[in-house]
Amino acid sequence: MDKEKCLRTIEETGVVAVIRVNNADELMDTTVALSEGGVKALEITMTSPGALDTIAQASARFGESAIIGVGSVLDAETARMAIIAGAKFVVSPVLKDEIVRMCKRYNIACIPGAYTPTEILAAWEAGGDVVKVFPATKLGPSYFKDIHGPLPHIKLTPTGGVDLATAGEFIKAGACFVGVGGALVDKKLIAAKNWPELSARAAQFIAAVREARRG
């Protein structure tokens, strides 16, 4: 899947699942359950054990039926290893030019992190395809409206503070998609291996985004 198709699919579905779990087995089962719930973009964070192996396994298993990405990337070499393993998008909590350059080298979607208007503009001008506003927990959807006043051309996505109650509000405020961690990738459900419920929760987030866009 090329970069343009990857970004288009992520934006159309509207939800990126941010996956942080305790072991490689949980990671693979979680990835499968979320995909079955309709979340096509799955961000496997480098803070999870066995992340690179799972990226490779999930990429081979799903092909183009799901988009496997990597998160919590802090340097270019990590980005490169994840891309080689099969990651189709790279997410960082910060802006580092070396990560953006590495993604451009491989023509992979890059989503750098930023917080202030100055950082957001810098991330966009550096070549980010979408800018991740992080942490969005305290900022809320209204911050996106404020940013898009003077910077309407910049594509934004929130991570932090996104749940079923706020996902649609972020979309209405101008987010092109939302990144959802614990509210979707529920550790209790994972510990109980309740994969059907995890799939159902994924479907709820997809529905919330669709409803917000219709409104």
C-alpha positions, 0 to 999 in steps of 0.5 A: 500500500502506497503512502497516499492510499494509506493516508486516505484509508486512515482518514476515511475510517477516522480511527487509529488504535494506539496499542500498548500491551504487556507482551507479544502474544497480547499484542497480536491478539489485540491487533486481530480483535481491533481489525475485526471491529473495523479499525483498519489503522493499528499503531503498535507502539515501540514501548510494547515488548516485541513490537517489531516482531508483531509489526512484521507478523501483523503486516504479513497476516493482514496484507492490505486489509489493515494498516500497521503502523508504529508509534512512540518513535524517537529516532530515525533508526527506530523508524527505519527498523519499523518500516523494514518490518512492515510499518506503513505509517510512523508516529512520534510524540515529538518533532525530530527532523531525522524521523521525517527525513527517514519517512520521506526516504521510504515514502512512508506516512509521517505523523510527528507530535506537537503541542503549541501553534509554533510546534504544530506549524514547524511539524507541518513545514518539516514535512509531516503528513498529519500533525499529532497534537499530543497530549490532547487530554487537557486541550480538548476539541476546542483547541483544534477549532482555535488552531484551524482559525489561523492554520486551516490547511494543517491536518491535525489528529489528537492523541490523549483524552480521546474516548467515545464521548470526545471522539466525535467532538474532535472530528467535528472540531476539525480533526482528520482522524483520532488516535485512541489508546486506553479508551479503546485498547482496554487493558482489562478486556485484554487481560480477560482475553475478551476479544469479542468485546474489544472488537465491539468497542472498536466498532463503536468508535468507528460509528462515533466518527461516522455519526460526527461526520454526518452531523 
